[in-house]
Amino acid sequence: MKEDRVQNLFFSFLRIQYHERFFSSSEKMTKKFGKLNIFKKHPKENKPAPEVPTFKQNLQAGRFAYVGKQLITREDRLFELKQDGIGSKMKLVEEEEDSEARLAKDYEDWMESVMRTLENSLDLQSPEEQELLKEAVQAILQEEKQDMRWKGFQEEVRPSWRPRRCKQNHEALLERLVQRRMDEAQSDSNVEMQSSLQQSIICNAKRLKEDLLKVVTWVSSCYPEQENVCQFYATLYHNIFSARLREVAEYTLCDEDCVLLLLWVNQDYPNILNSGKLKDVIDHTKLDPLLPEEMIAPLEQQFLITKEMELSTCLHKILDREETAWKEGELPQLRDQVYCCNQAIDIIECFHEHVVCAQRMLGNEAKAQRITCQMRHFLTDYKTFHDKVMSSRQTNTEAVLMVNLSCLIQCRDYITKNAHLFADDIKTDCLSLLATMTESSHCYFTSNMHRELKDLYRKVGSSDWLKDSEGVCEELLAKLDRHIEKFINWDKMCCQELLGGMHKEFLVEYVRKMMKQKIKLSDEAQQQMAASSLCMNSERIQTYFTAAGSNLDWLKDILPNLAGLLKLQDPDSIKLELVTLMQLYPDLRKCHISAWLRLKGNLSPSDLKMILKSFSCSQNQISETQDSLQFSRSFFSIVRIK
């Protein structure tokens, strides 16, 4: 009984709907075609009444939405008559059957026209065709709404022809349309393509991009915004393009085709979706991956193995070339009287090109880091070559080492500035190898210098120095000139680095000799005089090395800061000054302070002990907040005190 009441209420609703549609349609027809009244006479005018367009005329005119409403109204009326049992008499039964047949035929004609219009969606070329598509879309959505009215009713209650599933058919038609257009994609004869695979992918990608732009430009305005038709079309094209790439990826590919596939997956295809008008209407994050992980992983593995081999071969060709030239006694090329370092340019360009290519192909910086291990292998072999050159006695050894040093510095700077390209362990190993080779090169060029200056260094901090510190300093620097003249053919960067190292080593030896305590400054006057000498020497040394090419400007304060300790007489003032020095030089140790303060002959053992104890406490506190910049300015860590 309850179901009967629900059905009766629903049929009453249909009758009301029918009358509303009927009168509404009449009013609209009246507005559109004029009021029809066959009974009203017009004695003064004898104008013929305007004809009401027939079903076929409306259909031919492309009034799909209007015709669709008429069909729905007829459908509701026919169903209402059937439910009221009016067809009990044979004549009326026949009329109803005829009406249902006519309705089915009209609906079929209407649907055929609508679907034909939808099938031409991607061939629109005028506003008139665009308006026709808009009508077709509205008609489909009307039908979907009518289907929804009957949703939830049992099959025996609703009309036999419902649901019609027009929207579902519409989506299936568009899917067939997209499939056909991708199948018919033609290659551009003006573009040379190396393989059938490349041709197939490029043709499909080109059609995909062109058609999606048509959707954005012509089709999207024909659909309500909530239908998100751009995303719908993008999904259709994406799925077909993806299916074709998956078919290809199932087979074993040559390296060239492997690269091509990775390039499209990680770069070219994302570039299409993120270009111009498309990026604002298509959410590519909602699309499935072009290739699943189980297909992309073997391609990436194949690519990385090939790329590693290519990079290793490229780097070792450069090394073999340099080693051959060295063995044959060749000198590096001179350009503007400066030795050129071509291998550094070649190494960096070769490495960077391969790594950036890997990033682009894989679309992932972390995955591309795998091939950077080849730089570590290369530098290990480079060190073997470097050691051979250093131990040789060939006439071109010194020139080759000069150029090698320039190469090492440039490689180090490249790795430091592009640290993101490397895994942490590989970066650390590479920088360590470069630092070892750089240090050994510096030692090669400075060892003779230190041997020749050894006797003169002994005068620093002696009674001779106390009498004529300026003369001792000038004598030392004059001896350096002969060594620095060797660097005339070095490039500026390399020379700057080596001279900076020499500058630091010279001061380290100077301070170390002062801390040997060959003199005792017994009173304040002597301490003041020694402090003044240190400051004058510092200024002269800084001027000399800066003119030669050193850029370590911070070294100019080492001797004046130490001189300040000699001037101070009050133990508490010395303690405060030490706190400042610890902040400036984190590598300053207790042994250095002890050795330096022992120069002050008037400082009692108890005061020295108290100062050193205070220094140790302050050092523990300061070490927790040390600035990393200060650690890069290490100095006292290489001042060896016995």
LOTIVO-823684 format. One line per 10 residues: number of its first residue (from 1); their letters; for each residue x, y, z of C-alpha. Coordinates in steps of 0.02 Angstrom, whole numbers, plus 50000, padded with zeros to 5 digits. Layout:
<pts>
NUM = a = X Y Z; ...
</pts>
This chain:
<pts>
1 = mkedrvqnlf = 50000 50000 50000; 50141 50118 50042; 50225 50087 49872; 50058 50123 49783; 50043 50290 49872; 50223 50335 49823; 50189 50288 49641; 50026 50388 49637; 50115 50539 49708; 50252 50522 49577
11 = fsflriqyhe = 50128 50508 49433; 50036 50662 49498; 50205 50749 49496; 50228 50697 49314; 50058 50769 49265; 50103 50934 49347; 50272 50932 49260; 50187 50896 49094; 50066 51042 49111; 50205 51158 49165
21 = rffsssekmt = 50311 51106 49017; 50162 51118 48899; 50113 51294 48950; 50292 51349 48967; 50330 51282 48794; 50175 51368 48725; 50228 51534 48799; 50403 51516 48729; 50336 51465 48559; 50220 51615 48565
31 = kkfgklnifk = 50366 51730 48600; 50473 51650 48467; 50348 51618 48329; 50202 51733 48370; 50032 51700 48448; 49921 51575 48358; 49732 51601 48364; 49632 51521 48225; 49468 51584 48297; 49510 51768 48301
41 = khpkenkpap = 49453 51863 48147; 49545 52008 48068; 49425 52095 47953; 49546 52235 47915; 49699 52129 47881; 49703 51961 47797; 49880 51905 47852; 49917 51718 47858; 49961 51649 48030; 50149 51610 48051
51 = evptfkqnlq = 50191 51427 48040; 50254 51336 48193; 50421 51248 48150; 50403 51061 48142; 50509 50937 48238; 50619 50907 48086; 50639 51093 48053; 50695 51125 48232; 50813 50978 48220; 50886 51039 48055
61 = agrfayvgkq = 50906 51213 48130; 51012 51139 48271; 50891 51182 48412; 50943 51024 48502; 50904 51082 48678; 50730 51143 48630; 50691 50982 48534; 50756 50882 48682; 50634 50969 48799; 50491 50930 48679
71 = litredrlfe = 50540 50746 48677; 50548 50740 48867; 50374 50821 48878; 50303 50694 48755; 50387 50555 48850; 50310 50608 49015; 50136 50624 48935; 50148 50455 48852; 50203 50372 49012; 50062 50459 49107
81 = lkqdgigskm = 49931 50393 48984; 49999 50217 48999; 49994 50223 49188; 49814 50293 49191; 49755 50141 49092; 49676 50245 48953; 49734 50114 48829; 49602 49988 48883; 49511 50011 48718; 49595 49935 48567
91 = klveeeedse = 49595 50097 48467; 49682 50194 48602; 49804 50054 48629; 49852 50064 48446; 49867 50254 48457; 49982 50236 48607; 50090 50109 48520; 50100 50223 48370; 50147 50368 48484; 50283 50268 48570
101 = arlakdyedw = 50353 50215 48402; 50351 50394 48339; 50435 50452 48499; 50571 50320 48480; 50598 50369 48297; 50606 50555 48337; 50723 50522 48481; 50835 50418 48369; 50842 50558 48239; 50877 50686 48374
111 = mesvmrtlen = 51014 50580 48454; 51096 50549 48286; 51107 50737 48251; 51171 50775 48426; 51305 50641 48418; 51359 50694 48244; 51383 50870 48309; 51483 50806 48458; 51589 50702 48342; 51644 50862 48255
121 = sldlqspeeq = 51694 50945 48420; 51877 50961 48371; 51844 51028 48197; 51755 51190 48246; 51804 51338 48140; 51668 51468 48168; 51558 51541 48307; 51406 51463 48222; 51480 51288 48238; 51528 51329 48417
131 = ellkeavqai = 51347 51377 48455; 51286 51214 48379; 51402 51115 48493; 51339 51213 48643; 51161 51162 48598; 51213 50979 48586; 51297 50986 48756; 51144 51066 48836; 51034 50931 48760; 51145 50792 48831
141 = lqeekqdmrw = 51142 50871 49004; 50951 50886 48995; 50940 50701 48958; 51056 50662 49102; 50946 50763 49217; 50792 50665 49157; 50885 50503 49192; 50922 50564 49368; 50734 50595 49398; 50704 50410 49376
151 = kgfqeevrps = 50855 50355 49475; 50804 50249 49623; 50640 50186 49550; 50626 50002 49513; 50631 49945 49333; 50445 49899 49327; 50397 50073 49385; 50501 50181 49269; 50482 50194 49078; 50563 50052 48983
161 = wrprrckqnh = 50674 50173 48888; 50748 50249 49044; 50889 50276 49082; 50949 50327 48909; 51128 50358 48972; 51161 50499 48849; 51305 50570 48949; 51389 50401 48959; 51367 50381 48770; 51435 50556 48747
171 = eallerlvqr = 51593 50514 48844; 51615 50350 48749; 51597 50445 48585; 51730 50572 48635; 51845 50430 48685; 51822 50351 48512; 51848 50522 48433; 52014 50546 48525; 52069 50370 48483; 52033 50397 48299
181 = rmdeaqsdsn = 52123 50564 48293; 52277 50491 48377; 52274 50345 48254; 52265 50468 48109; 52407 50579 48172; 52524 50616 48027; 52709 50655 48036; 52778 50822 47979; 52877 50792 47820; 52985 50943 47858
191 = vemqsslqqs = 53053 50863 48017; 53188 50731 48003; 53159 50584 48120; 53288 50452 48157; 53175 50303 48198; 52997 50241 48179; 52978 50249 48368; 53030 50431 48370; 52911 50467 48227; 52766 50381 48315
201 = iicnakrlke = 52793 50470 48481; 52818 50642 48406; 52665 50626 48292; 52554 50576 48437; 52623 50710 48552; 52599 50843 48418; 52417 50790 48389; 52388 50785 48578; 52452 50963 48601; 52359 51034 48450
211 = dllkvvtwvs = 52194 50953 48499; 52205 51005 48681; 52233 51184 48624; 52076 51168 48516; 51981 51108 48669; 52039 51260 48768; 52006 51383 48626; 51843 51319 48550; 51764 51178 48649; 51779 51227 48833
221 = scypeqenvc = 51658 51374 48820; 51522 51255 48756; 51519 51159 48921; 51471 51218 49096; 51624 51251 49202; 51582 51111 49324; 51598 50983 49184; 51787 51021 49177; 51794 50968 48995; 51977 51018 48974
231 = qfyatlyhni = 52030 50896 49110; 51917 50762 49033; 51996 50779 48861; 52171 50787 48939; 52137 50622 49028; 52078 50540 48866; 52232 50596 48769; 52347 50556 48914; 52281 50379 48932; 52302 50341 48746
241 = fsarlrevae = 52476 50418 48740; 52523 50322 48897; 52459 50158 48825; 52567 50179 48670; 52723 50216 48771; 52689 50064 48880; 52678 49954 48726; 52850 50016 48674; 52926 49998 48848; 52881 49814 48855
251 = ytlcdedcvl = 53019 49775 48730; 53208 49784 48752; 53259 49953 48683; 53421 50016 48612; 53507 50155 48709; 53443 50288 48590; 53261 50235 48608; 53282 50218 48796; 53341 50399 48805; 53198 50454 48693
261 = lllwvnqdyp = 53068 50373 48805; 53142 50447 48965; 53152 50617 48884; 52967 50615 48841; 52914 50548 49011; 53016 50669 49116; 53035 50825 49010; 52946 50845 48844; 52774 50785 48896; 52770 50885 49060
271 = nilnsgklkd = 52825 51037 48958; 52673 51016 48845; 52551 51009 48991; 52635 51157 49076; 52642 51269 48923; 52538 51420 48875; 52350 51402 48891; 52356 51221 48947; 52443 51246 49115; 52297 51351 49181
281 = vidhtkldpl = 52159 51225 49141; 52241 51054 49158; 52294 50983 49325; 52432 50862 49274; 52447 50798 49453; 52280 50710 49431; 52344 50611 49282; 52424 50440 49306; 52611 50422 49270; 52648 50400 49086
291 = lpeemiaple = 52744 50243 49131; 52725 50144 49293; 52874 50125 49410; 52902 49943 49360; 52928 50001 49180; 53024 50160 49212; 53152 50082 49332; 53235 49966 49203; 53245 50111 49079; 53328 50221 49210
301 = qqflitkeme = 53450 50082 49254; 53496 50057 49071; 53519 50244 49047; 53627 50267 49203; 53743 50123 49157; 53768 50195 48983; 53793 50371 49051; 53922 50314 49179; 54022 50227 49044; 54013 50380 48930
311 = lstclhkild = 54069 50498 49069; 54211 50384 49124; 54273 50367 48945; 54262 50554 48916; 54359 50600 49075; 54496 50471 49050; 54524 50526 48871; 54568 50698 48941; 54686 50620 49068; 54767 50507 48938
321 = reetawkege = 54796 50659 48826; 54883 50756 48966; 54988 50607 49020; 55046 50575 48842; 55095 50758 48820; 55193 50755 48984; 55286 50595 48939; 55334 50669 48770; 55408 50821 48857; 55282 50947 48790
331 = lpqlrdqvyc = 55260 51113 48880; 55086 51182 48915; 55024 51312 48792; 55060 51495 48828; 54925 51624 48797; 54970 51805 48835; 55125 51738 48924; 55017 51633 49042; 55006 51444 49044; 54833 51387 48987
341 = cnqaidiiec = 54739 51254 49082; 54632 51175 48946; 54606 51013 49041; 54510 51100 49180; 54387 51171 49054; 54370 51003 48968; 54346 50906 49131; 54214 51025 49200; 54119 51039 49036; 54118 50851 49009
351 = fhehvvcaqr = 54061 50814 49186; 53929 50951 49195; 53855 50906 49026; 53830 50724 49076; 53758 50762 49249; 53636 50894 49185; 53583 50775 49046; 53550 50639 49175; 53446 50758 49281; 53344 50808 49130
361 = mlgneakaqr = 53316 50629 49074; 53273 50561 49245; 53180 50713 49308; 53262 50684 49477; 53421 50762 49546; 53450 50624 49674; 53445 50486 49543; 53566 50580 49432; 53693 50591 49575; 53737 50410 49544
371 = itcqmrhflt = 53847 50452 49394; 53947 50580 49495; 54047 50436 49570; 54142 50440 49405; 54221 50604 49461; 54290 50515 49614; 54361 50374 49507; 54436 50501 49388; 54519 50604 49526; 54592 50445 49601
381 = dyktfhdkvm = 54675 50408 49433; 54722 50592 49415; 54813 50584 49582; 54915 50435 49519; 54966 50540 49368; 55000 50690 49479; 55115 50588 49592; 55211 50524 49441; 55243 50701 49380; 55301 50759 49553
391 = ssrqtnteav = 55426 50618 49569; 55496 50639 49393; 55647 50742 49341; 55588 50791 49167; 55619 50968 49106; 55433 51003 49088; 55386 50940 49262; 55374 51110 49346; 55268 51185 49206; 55152 51035 49204
401 = lmvnlscliq = 55130 51045 49394; 55088 51230 49378; 54950 51190 49254; 54892 51041 49359; 54876 51154 49510; 54766 51273 49412; 54660 51125 49358; 54642 51063 49538; 54586 51234 49599; 54456 51253 49462
411 = crdyitknah = 54386 51078 49493; 54378 51112 49680; 54285 51276 49652; 54164 51191 49532; 54121 51052 49657; 54103 51177 49800; 53984 51289 49700; 53885 51140 49631; 53880 51034 49788; 53696 50993 49755
421 = lfaddiktdc = 53747 50886 49607; 53843 50764 49718; 53798 50640 49852; 53880 50694 50016; 54005 50551 50024; 54060 50575 49843; 54079 50763 49866; 54183 50736 50024; 54297 50610 49939; 54322 50721 49786
431 = lsllatmtes = 54365 50874 49889; 54483 50771 49997; 54577 50707 49843; 54589 50882 49772; 54650 50953 49938; 54785 50819 49950; 54848 50853 49775; 54840 51042 49800; 54938 51032 49961; 55072 50921 49884
441 = shcyftsnmh = 55088 51045 49739; 55109 51189 49861; 55242 51092 49954; 55333 51056 49792; 55349 51242 49754; 55379 51305 49933; 55496 51171 50001; 55649 51247 49916; 55596 51418 49980; 55591 51358 50160
451 = relkdlyrkv = 55759 51270 50143; 55843 51429 50080; 55762 51537 50213; 55803 51418 50355; 55958 51512 50414; 55872 51681 50404; 55720 51617 50501; 55837 51581 50647; 55865 51769 50670; 55679 51799 50706
461 = gssdwlkdse = 55651 51819 50893; 55837 51827 50928; 55943 51969 50997; 55988 52016 50817; 55804 52034 50779; 55778 52138 50937; 55918 52256 50880; 55864 52268 50696; 55698 52180 50663; 55669 52284 50507
471 = gvceellakl = 55833 52228 50431; 55797 52044 50468; 55625 52060 50389; 55692 52144 50231; 55826 52011 50213; 55695 51873 50221; 55582 51956 50092; 55726 51991 49973; 55769 51806 49973; 55587 51767 49926
481 = drhiekfinw = 55597 51868 49764; 55695 51732 49674; 55560 51604 49710; 55413 51714 49668; 55488 51756 49498; 55450 51575 49447; 55264 51612 49451; 55267 51743 49314; 55184 51623 49190; 55045 51565 49307
491 = dkmccqellg = 54865 51617 49287; 54804 51743 49415; 54691 51626 49513; 54823 51491 49532; 54958 51616 49578; 54843 51698 49705; 54810 51532 49791; 54993 51481 49798; 55053 51652 49858; 54915 51653 49989
501 = gmhkeflvey = 54983 51487 50052; 55161 51554 50051; 55103 51710 50143; 55024 51605 50281; 55172 51484 50293; 55294 51630 50305; 55198 51706 50451; 55176 51536 50534; 55365 51511 50534; 55391 51690 50593
511 = vrkmmkqkik = 55272 51665 50743; 55345 51493 50781; 55521 51564 50790; 55461 51703 50906; 55383 51574 51022; 55548 51481 51039; 55589 51610 51175; 55767 51643 51120; 55750 51813 51205; 55672 51874 51366
521 = lsdeaqqqma = 55587 52043 51367; 55628 52086 51546; 55538 52253 51565; 55395 52354 51494; 55510 52460 51383; 55580 52308 51294; 55406 52237 51273; 55343 52399 51198; 55490 52404 51078; 55463 52221 51026
531 = asslcmnser = 55277 52255 51001; 55316 52403 50887; 55439 52296 50788; 55307 52161 50765; 55182 52289 50700; 55308 52364 50577; 55361 52191 50516; 55179 52141 50493; 55144 52293 50386; 55298 52261 50278
541 = iqtyftaags = 55259 52076 50256; 55076 52113 50212; 55126 52244 50083; 55251 52127 50003; 55135 51976 49984; 54984 52079 49932; 55087 52158 49793; 55145 51985 49740; 54966 51920 49728; 54907 51855 49898
551 = nldwlkdilp = 54727 51898 49944; 54731 51840 50126; 54700 52011 50200; 54654 51942 50372; 54834 51887 50402; 54886 52069 50428; 54813 52066 50605; 54905 51912 50672; 55066 51997 50727; 54983 52160 50790
561 = nlagllklqd = 54861 52057 50896; 55004 51958 50972; 55099 52119 50997; 54952 52184 51099; 54983 52048 51228; 55162 52105 51248; 55110 52284 51282; 54987 52240 51421; 55056 52231 51598; 54901 52198 51702
571 = pdsiklelvt = 54856 52010 51711; 54669 52047 51708; 54690 52152 51551; 54786 52009 51471; 54644 51889 51514; 54516 52003 51430; 54625 52022 51276; 54641 51832 51264; 54452 51814 51258; 54451 51927 51105
581 = lmqlypdlrk = 54592 51829 51023; 54503 51663 51054; 54350 51729 50962; 54458 51786 50816; 54564 51628 50809; 54470 51473 50866; 54624 51365 50840; 54726 51464 50968; 54784 51341 51102; 54852 51349 51279
591 = chisawlrlk = 55026 51299 51220; 55032 51450 51104; 54981 51572 51242; 55102 51495 51364; 55247 51507 51241; 55206 51686 51193; 55180 51753 51370; 55346 51675 51426; 55428 51811 51319; 55371 51932 51455
601 = gnlspsdlkm = 55511 51915 51581; 55418 52018 51712; 55264 51905 51718; 55268 51799 51876; 55238 51610 51867; 55082 51627 51975; 55008 51760 51859; 55049 51653 51707; 54965 51502 51788; 54811 51606 51831
611 = ilksfscsqn = 54800 51676 51653; 54816 51503 51574; 54682 51432 51689; 54565 51575 51642; 54606 51545 51458; 54556 51361 51471; 54388 51404 51552; 54349 51537 51423; 54401 51422 51281; 54272 51291 51333
621 = qisetqdslq = 54133 51420 51337; 54177 51502 51172; 54198 51338 51076; 54010 51308 51087; 53968 51466 50989; 54110 51476 50864; 54074 51546 50693; 54111 51432 50545; 54193 51578 50453; 54326 51588 50588
631 = fsrsffsivr = 54369 51403 50567; 54408 51438 50384; 54540 51561 50447; 54645 51431 50536; 54821 51487 50578; 54883 51430 50747; 54837 51248 50713; 54990 51240 50598; 55105 51333 50719; 55194 51182 50795
641 = ik = 55255 51208 50973; 55365 51072 51052
</pts>
